[in-house]
Amino acid sequence: MAIELIPAIDIINGQCVRLTRGDYQQQKIYDTDPLEVARSFEAAGLRRLHLVDLDGARERKVKNWDVLERIAQHTSLVIDFGGGITTAEDIKRALQSGASLVVVGSVAAREPHLFRQWLQMFGADKFLLGADVKNHHIAIHGWQQTTPWPVVEFLQQQLQMGVKQVFCTDVERDGMLQGPAFELYAQILKALPDIHLIASGGVQSISDIEQLEQIGLKGVIVGKAIYEGKISLDEWMKRNSPTNGYTDR
């Protein structure tokens, strides 16, 4: 399978947690040491990590720099880092702290001119754009506010600005383990066939991932399904071993 499995670690108070539908009142702690979780992903053969500072996202100021630094120093994972990134200095520090890609979401919708400046300053290949979707429109501020932006129109503009990679989350499905938004992703790919699109939210099984690959997605961010044992990393890696026809990219 060519689709990439990207495990997620969400951080609150330095601990690995997961929220349900982005609700901070519905959080579950899975591990007190995110580094050990990241090491377990690396040991399983995964190469990339989606790391989110939920404290930073809520307060619009990065709070867990130390978690990023520790994981970057003690693993070789390619890290996407976001949550509270609001200034060019934040981006610079994230990259210096070991992030390969900086996750930007609300700023791109709320202040497109600022995001364009960042793309020019750091290069579009340094960003992973997060498109959170509610009723086919972009949601911002931790999913609390829905904008008038239709998702396809928003993404089309971002691609024209040079954005290389996008992950898209259907807010209503996040943390629910009820399946991804297959129809939404198919709609986006039909309108924007060249987009490097990564799924996020709702994935509950390896068969879900296989279906996402068939639709044309390049990657899938998975959190709760791994932590809850719905997806076995051992099984995933066996299925994707070279002897099973997987081509390492």
C-alpha positions in Angstrom: 0.0 0.0 0.0 1.3 3.4 -0.9 -0.8 5.3 1.6 1.2 6.5 4.7 0.0 5.8 8.2 0.8 8.8 10.4 0.2 8.3 14.1 -1.0 11.2 16.2 0.1 12.4 19.6 -2.0 15.1 21.2 -0.5 16.9 24.2 -2.2 18.4 27.3 -0.1 19.2 30.3 2.8 17.2 28.8 0.7 14.0 28.6 -0.6 12.0 25.6 -4.4 12.4 25.4 -7.2 12.2 22.8 -10.3 14.4 22.6 -13.7 13.5 21.3 -14.9 15.9 18.6 -12.3 18.4 19.8 -14.0 18.8 23.2 -11.5 19.5 25.9 -14.1 18.3 28.5 -14.0 14.9 26.8 -10.3 14.0 27.1 -8.7 10.6 27.9 -5.1 10.3 29.0 -3.3 7.4 27.2 0.2 7.9 28.5 2.1 10.3 30.7 5.2 10.2 28.5 4.8 11.2 24.9 8.4 10.3 24.1 7.8 6.6 25.0 4.7 6.6 22.8 6.7 8.1 19.9 9.5 5.6 20.4 6.9 2.8 20.2 5.7 4.1 16.9 9.3 4.3 15.6 10.0 0.7 16.9 6.9 -0.5 15.0 8.4 0.8 11.8 6.5 4.1 11.3 8.4 7.0 10.0 6.3 10.1 10.6 4.5 11.6 13.6 1.7 14.2 13.9 2.3 16.1 17.1 -0.3 18.6 18.4 0.1 20.9 21.4 -3.6 21.1 22.5 -2.7 23.5 25.3 -1.2 25.7 22.7 -4.2 25.4 20.4 -6.5 26.4 23.2 -4.4 29.3 24.4 -3.1 30.3 20.9 0.5 30.1 22.3 2.7 27.0 22.1 3.1 25.5 25.6 4.8 22.2 25.0 8.0 23.0 23.2 9.9 20.5 25.5 7.8 17.6 24.2 8.7 18.5 20.6 12.4 18.9 21.4 12.6 15.6 23.4 10.9 13.5 20.6 13.0 15.2 17.9 16.2 14.5 19.8 15.5 10.9 20.8 13.8 9.6 17.6 14.3 9.9 13.9 10.6 10.4 13.2 9.6 13.1 10.6 7.5 15.4 12.8 4.5 17.5 11.9 4.0 20.0 14.8 1.2 22.4 15.5 -1.0 23.9 18.1 -0.6 27.6 19.1 1.6 28.6 16.1 0.7 32.3 15.6 3.9 34.1 14.6 6.9 33.7 12.3 9.1 33.3 15.4 6.9 30.3 16.4 7.6 28.7 13.0 11.3 29.4 13.2 11.5 27.9 16.7 9.4 24.8 15.7 11.7 24.1 12.8 14.8 24.6 15.0 13.3 22.4 17.7 13.1 19.5 15.3 9.8 19.8 13.4 10.0 18.9 9.7 6.6 20.4 9.0 4.7 23.1 10.8 0.9 22.6 11.0 -1.1 25.7 10.3 -4.9 25.8 10.2 -6.9 28.8 11.5 -4.4 31.4 10.4 -4.7 30.3 6.8 -8.4 30.9 6.8 -8.5 33.9 9.2 -5.4 35.8 7.9 -4.5 34.6 4.4 -2.1 37.4 3.8 -0.1 36.5 6.8 0.0 32.8 5.8 1.2 33.9 2.3 4.1 35.8 3.9 5.0 32.6 5.9 5.0 30.5 2.8 7.3 33.0 1.1 9.6 33.3 4.2 10.0 29.6 5.0 9.0 27.8 1.8 5.7 25.9 1.2 7.4 22.6 1.8 7.8 23.5 5.5 4.0 23.5 6.1 1.2 21.1 6.6 -2.1 22.8 6.1 -4.9 21.7 8.4 -8.4 22.0 6.9 -11.0 21.3 9.6 -14.5 20.9 8.1 -18.0 21.3 9.5 -20.9 20.8 7.1 -18.5 21.2 4.2 -17.2 24.6 5.5 -13.9 25.4 7.1 -13.9 25.5 10.9 -11.4 27.5 12.9 -10.4 28.3 16.5 -10.3 24.7 17.7 -13.5 24.0 15.7 -15.5 26.4 17.7 -16.3 28.7 14.7 -17.5 27.8 11.2 -16.4 30.2 8.4 -18.3 30.9 5.2 -15.5 29.2 3.3 -16.6 26.0 1.3 -13.8 23.5 1.8 -13.0 23.0 -1.9 -12.8 26.7 -2.6 -10.6 27.2 0.4 -8.2 24.4 -0.6 -8.1 25.6 -4.2 -6.9 29.0 -3.1 -4.3 27.4 -0.8 -2.9 25.3 -3.6 -2.6 28.3 -5.8 -0.5 29.9 -3.0 1.9 27.0 -3.2 0.7 24.7 -0.4 2.1 21.2 -0.9 0.3 19.0 1.7 -3.1 19.2 3.3 -4.8 17.1 6.0 -8.5 17.4 6.3 -10.6 16.5 9.4 -14.3 16.1 9.5 -14.9 17.6 13.0 -18.0 15.5 13.6 -16.1 12.3 13.1 -12.9 13.1 15.1 -12.4 10.7 18.0 -15.7 8.9 17.3 -14.3 5.7 15.7 -17.2 5.7 13.3 -15.3 5.7 10.0 -13.7 8.5 8.0 -15.5 11.0 5.8 -15.1 9.0 2.5 -17.6 11.1 0.6 -15.9 14.4 1.6 -12.5 13.2 0.6 -13.8 11.9 -2.7 -15.4 15.2 -3.4 -12.2 17.1 -2.7 -10.1 14.8 -4.9 -12.6 15.0 -7.7 -12.4 18.8 -7.7 -8.6 18.9 -7.0 -7.1 15.7 -8.3 -3.5 16.9 -7.8 -3.8 17.6 -4.1 -1.6 15.7 -1.6 -4.5 15.0 0.7 -4.2 13.3 4.1 -7.2 12.0 6.0 -7.8 12.6 9.6 -10.7 11.7 12.0 -12.9 8.7 12.4 -10.5 5.9 11.2 -11.4 2.7 13.0 -9.7 -0.1 11.0 -7.1 -1.1 8.5 -10.0 -1.6 6.0 -10.8 2.1 6.4 -7.2 2.9 5.5 -7.4 0.7 2.4 -10.6 2.4 1.3 -9.0 5.8 1.7 -6.1 4.6 -0.5 -8.5 3.5 -3.2 -10.1 6.9 -3.2 -6.6 8.4 -3.7 -5.5 9.8 -0.4 -1.7 9.9 0.2 -1.8 9.6 4.0 -4.0 9.1 7.0 -3.5 10.5 10.5 -4.6 8.0 13.2 -4.8 8.4 16.9 -7.5 6.8 18.9 -7.8 3.7 16.8 -4.2 2.9 17.6 -4.5 3.6 21.3 -7.7 1.7 21.6 -6.2 -1.4 19.8 -8.6 -1.1 16.8 -5.5 -0.9 14.5 -2.6 -3.2 15.1 0.7 -1.6 14.1 2.2 -5.1 13.8 -0.5 -6.2 11.4 -0.1 -2.9 9.5 3.6 -3.4 9.0 3.2 -7.0 8.0 0.7 -6.0 5.3 3.1 -3.3 4.0 6.3 -5.4 4.0 8.2 -5.6 0.7 7.2 -9.3 0.5 3.6 -8.2 0.3 4.2 -5.9 -2.6 4.7 -2.7 -0.6 7.1 -0.3 -2.3 9.0 1.9 0.2 8.9 5.5 -0.8 
